[in-house]
Amino acid sequence: MNNASIRVRLTLWYGSALALILLLFAVALYLVMSRALREQVDASLDEAAAVAIRTLGEHRFGPFLIFEDLSQDFPEIALLDKFFQIFGPAGQVTIQSSNIQSREIPLSQTAFRASLEGQSTFESVQFKNGVPLRLLSVPIRQGEQLVNILRVGTSLQPTDRMLRRLLAGLYIASPLALLVSLMGGWFLAGRALRPVHAITQAARRIAAGDWSQRIQTPHSNDEIGQLASTFNDMIGRLEVSFKQIRQFSADASHELRTPLTITKGETELALRRPRQAEDYRIVLESNLEEIDRMSRIVDELLFLSRADLGEIKLKMVSVQLDDLVREIHQQASVLGKERHIQTVLNAVEPVIIQGDDLRLRELLLNLVDNAVKYSQEGQTVELALVVVGNQAKIIVQDHGIGIAPENHTRVFDRFYRTDEARAHSAKGTGLGLAICKWIVDVHFGKIELQSTVHGGSCVTVFLPMTSVKA
């Protein structure tokens, strides 16, 4: 059963449930119909007995009763489906209808004892090689004395015949209904599972490398439609993730290959012939610079990998953000000294936030370092901290090469650098802004970029604020 398809299992479960329902329905119908027919027969006997008692009350009792006198006022006596008997107080037959005169139907001890106690009795009997009978015995009393016992009976053959026909009909109709239902269940299960088959086929094509595959989702919002929509969303996210991984691998390879190529080329050039010690020193210094760059790339990659795995623990404390901004401003003055780039500190409002002091310092230093790195010689970088509602707003603005609008969201991707950025500065790794975004995210903040080509860039960071220093 576990190896069968879902369609087969659904059909079998549906058929089993339907078979049980049909069986219970057939049993209940048979019992209800049997009881209704028996009650109808009993009611007919009770009514005939009541009429007979009224008729007998107008005649003399005992052996002087004449059947013809009774049949005139008691037409039920002449009916073929009923017969009657009148017993004396001792249980002997005194008179009976002509349609049973050829057969002796004695009074049972149960009916006789009940009559002595003044109770009516219903009985079902069947004699050997005879038809089944339903009997009603009613005592006739005068005062406290039993004078006669009236018995009215009828054959149960019509009732049994009707019940047998009902059983035959159920025997024939139930299997047919079950067969038709199974065929319908098989068909409906196939239609219901058709989208699942489409999902399976799409998954196979995706496993073969075709990430463009999508499932045609049904218009309905049922479980299958929701499954197809969820599957399409998952494949879409996976496609984006794999593209990012491929891009990441390509960018990482490019960033690491460049310093390796430089190091290898300079080393090979230095070893082609004997050189002066100063030449070797220059080559080693250049190699050391490239090794430092590769080491920085590896460290940043390791940091981001650990961040993705949740292995970097933050030490959340109260941070005086305005003091931190002033410290970064002093460091930024040193960063831009060689190229005469000045960092200007604009409005700084006192702010306290909950955060990791080390990571927030890294965030600000990366943003200011980027602003200085991509500014032209002699330009200025502006740094500010203001309060907006219940958030601290940090602004880092430069007037450098800028970024095209279509690249605003991509600059936060790992290793992404525009061609202008690569041409302007070869020292970048393309990981700084990715680290900045992670730091902002883990502090439940938001980072935004506004920039135009050759018009400078403005990076704005919003962080939830704890309080304002008095």
Secondary structure as the mmCIF struct_conf table of DSSP 4:
data_model
#
loop_
_struct_conf.conf_type_id
_struct_conf.id
_struct_conf.beg_label_comp_id
_struct_conf.beg_label_asym_id
_struct_conf.beg_label_seq_id
_struct_conf.end_label_comp_id
_struct_conf.end_label_asym_id
_struct_conf.end_label_seq_id
TURN_TY1_P TURN_TY1_P1 ASN A 2 ASN A 3
BEND BEND1 ALA A 4 ALA A 4
HELX_RH_AL_P HELX_RH_AL_P1 ILE A 6 LEU A 56
TURN_TY1_P TURN_TY1_P2 GLY A 57 GLU A 58
BEND BEND2 HIS A 59 HIS A 59
BEND BEND3 GLY A 62 GLY A 62
TURN_TY1_P TURN_TY1_P3 PRO A 63 PHE A 64
HELX_RH_AL_P HELX_RH_AL_P2 PHE A 67 ASP A 73
HELX_RH_3T_P HELX_RH_3T_P1 PRO A 75 ALA A 78
TURN_TY1_P TURN_TY1_P4 LEU A 80 ASP A 81
STRN STRN1 LYS A 82 PHE A 87
TURN_TY1_P TURN_TY1_P5 PRO A 89 ALA A 90
BEND BEND4 GLY A 91 GLY A 91
STRN STRN2 VAL A 93 GLN A 96
HELX_RH_3T_P HELX_RH_3T_P2 SER A 98 ILE A 100
TURN_TY1_P TURN_TY1_P6 GLN A 101 SER A 102
BEND BEND5 ARG A 103 ARG A 103
HELX_LH_PP_P HELX_LH_PP_P1 PRO A 106 SER A 108
HELX_RH_AL_P HELX_RH_AL_P3 GLN A 109 LEU A 116
TURN_TY1_P TURN_TY1_P7 GLU A 117 GLY A 118
STRN STRN3 THR A 121 GLN A 126
TURN_TY1_P TURN_TY1_P8 LYS A 128 ASN A 129
BEND BEND6 GLY A 130 GLY A 130
STRN STRN4 PRO A 132 GLN A 142
TURN_TY1_P TURN_TY1_P9 GLY A 143 GLU A 144
STRN STRN5 GLN A 145 SER A 155
BEND BEND7 LEU A 156 LEU A 156
HELX_RH_AL_P HELX_RH_AL_P4 GLN A 157 ALA A 207
TURN_TY1_P TURN_TY1_P10 ALA A 208 GLY A 209
TURN_TY1_P TURN_TY1_P11 TRP A 211 SER A 212
BEND BEND8 HIS A 219 SER A 220
BEND BEND9 ASP A 222 ASP A 222
HELX_RH_AL_P HELX_RH_AL_P5 GLU A 223 LEU A 271
BEND BEND10 ARG A 272 ARG A 273
HELX_RH_AL_P HELX_RH_AL_P6 ALA A 277 ASP A 308
TURN_TY1_P TURN_TY1_P12 LEU A 309 GLY A 310
HELX_LH_PP_P HELX_LH_PP_P2 ILE A 312 LEU A 314
STRN STRN6 VAL A 317 GLN A 320
HELX_RH_AL_P HELX_RH_AL_P7 LEU A 321 LEU A 335
TURN_TY1_P TURN_TY1_P13 GLY A 336 HIS A 340
HELX_LH_PP_P HELX_LH_PP_P3 ILE A 341 ILE A 341
STRN STRN7 GLN A 342 VAL A 348
STRN STRN8 ILE A 352 GLY A 355
HELX_RH_AL_P HELX_RH_AL_P8 ASP A 357 LYS A 373
TURN_TY1_P TURN_TY1_P14 TYR A 374 TYR A 374
BEND BEND11 SER A 375 SER A 375
HELX_LH_PP_P HELX_LH_PP_P4 GLN A 376 GLN A 376
TURN_TY1_P TURN_TY1_P15 GLU A 377 GLY A 378
STRN STRN9 THR A 380 VAL A 388
TURN_TY1_P TURN_TY1_P16 GLY A 389 ASN A 390
STRN STRN10 GLN A 391 GLN A 397
BEND BEND12 GLY A 400 ILE A 401
HELX_RH_3T_P HELX_RH_3T_P3 PRO A 405 ASN A 407
TURN_TY1_P TURN_TY1_P17 HIS A 408 THR A 409
HELX_RH_3T_P HELX_RH_3T_P4 ARG A 410 PHE A 412
BEND BEND13 ASP A 413 ASP A 413
TURN_TY1_P TURN_TY1_P18 ARG A 414 PHE A 415
HELX_RH_AL_P HELX_RH_AL_P9 ASP A 419 HIS A 424
BEND BEND14 ALA A 426 LYS A 427
BEND BEND15 GLY A 430 GLY A 430
HELX_RH_AL_P HELX_RH_AL_P10 GLY A 432 VAL A 442
TURN_TY1_P TURN_TY1_P19 HIS A 443 PHE A 444
STRN STRN11 LYS A 446 THR A 452
TURN_TY1_P TURN_TY1_P20 VAL A 453 GLY A 455
STRN STRN12 GLY A 456 PRO A 464
STRN STRN13 SER A 467 SER A 467
#
